[in-house]
Amino acid sequence: MIWTAGCPKPQGGKLTNVTKSGAELLTVDFRQSETLVYKFISSRDIDVVLEDPDNAKNSKSNKYNESIEMVVSYRPVKVSEYSLSAIEARCESVKVSHSTAKRGADAAEGFAGKTYKFDVRASGRIESRAELERLLFSLGEAAFRKTTEKGRIKEPDMVCDILATQWFLWDSISSVPGPLEGVRVGDSWNSKLSVPTPMVMQVARDVVYTLKEVRPSEEGKIAVIDSTYKFSGSKSSWPVPYKGSFQQSGPFGFYVNYRVSDIRGSGEELYNIDAGRVERYEQNYDADMTASLMIPIVRPKIKIKQKIAMELMEVISN
């Protein structure tokens, strides 16, 4: 017998007696004997255009890029038949790259070797993020310079990219309304995801998920879930992992009054229905922003091309 995180599920079968006709029940499943290992990538190309409205020839464009690659394993500590399953996540490795010079290691690299536990239901809903939140704030604190003679100064970091992947595990599944009714091909549902940026902002994107198709594979039935993104005017509810007031260093410490004017993009996720796990996903979107400088004649416009991806690397027998 294989148990889902909260519901019993027969080997090779689904809980179809409560689903709508022709619908697929999307659940997050764990086996006590297996650890799932995933690779996460978050990367962005940033183009900052300093426009001179009086003379276009004086306009300048500065390009930057940064990326983080993480390998994270998820080991079931306890798989419950009827309630919550306890999972331990461990970051196996982190690699961060910035196109601009910075002082020392990126604070996000401190994620390597760290663990956190959480509880999750079969619907994919995470019930406890306290350990992850404490870890994110600890990583955020490491982004600040030790000396405070000139005030608190934060170095560039990619801690919010860790949040963008770990906070929203199984978001496409957990956001399904009426999860016991299942989802038919063509059904759509809504959610909200974070927008990691090189500057400190609380930005969200509205998401529309759509079950595009269900295709057979040797590993089981695969749900193809498409997603589209647009800028959300509402504030995010997840934490910003930095406390207090501070000044930001690096190329994005020169500007103020950052504002997002537009977000647009799409993504695709492959979800193994029979195994109850994500095989991979990729999210791509463009964000348009404006900012201000002390020199009013210059009007910075910022374009960000973002990619966030996840892929199952291996299943380890415990």
PEUR-V252972 format. One record per run of one state. SS is the DSSP state (H for helix, E for strand, - for the rest). FROM is the first residue (numbers start at 1). TO is the last residue. If there is no record, write none. Layout:
((SS/FROM/TO) (SS/FROM/TO))
This chain:
((-/1/1) (E/2/4) (-/5/7) (E/8/9) (-/10/23) (E/24/24) (-/25/28) (E/29/29) (-/30/33) (E/34/52) (-/53/55) (H/56/58) (-/59/59) (E/60/78) (-/79/84) (E/85/98) (-/99/106) (H/107/111) (-/112/114) (E/115/120) (-/121/125) (E/126/126) (-/127/129) (H/130/141) (-/142/143) (E/144/144) (-/145/152) (E/153/154) (-/155/158) (H/159/166) (-/167/170) (H/171/174) (-/175/178) (H/179/181) (-/182/182) (E/183/183) (-/184/187) (E/188/194) (-/195/203) (E/204/215) (-/216/221) (E/222/232) (-/233/246) (E/247/248) (-/249/250) (H/251/253) (-/254/255) (E/256/272) (-/273/276) (E/277/292) (-/293/297) (E/298/317) (-/318/318))
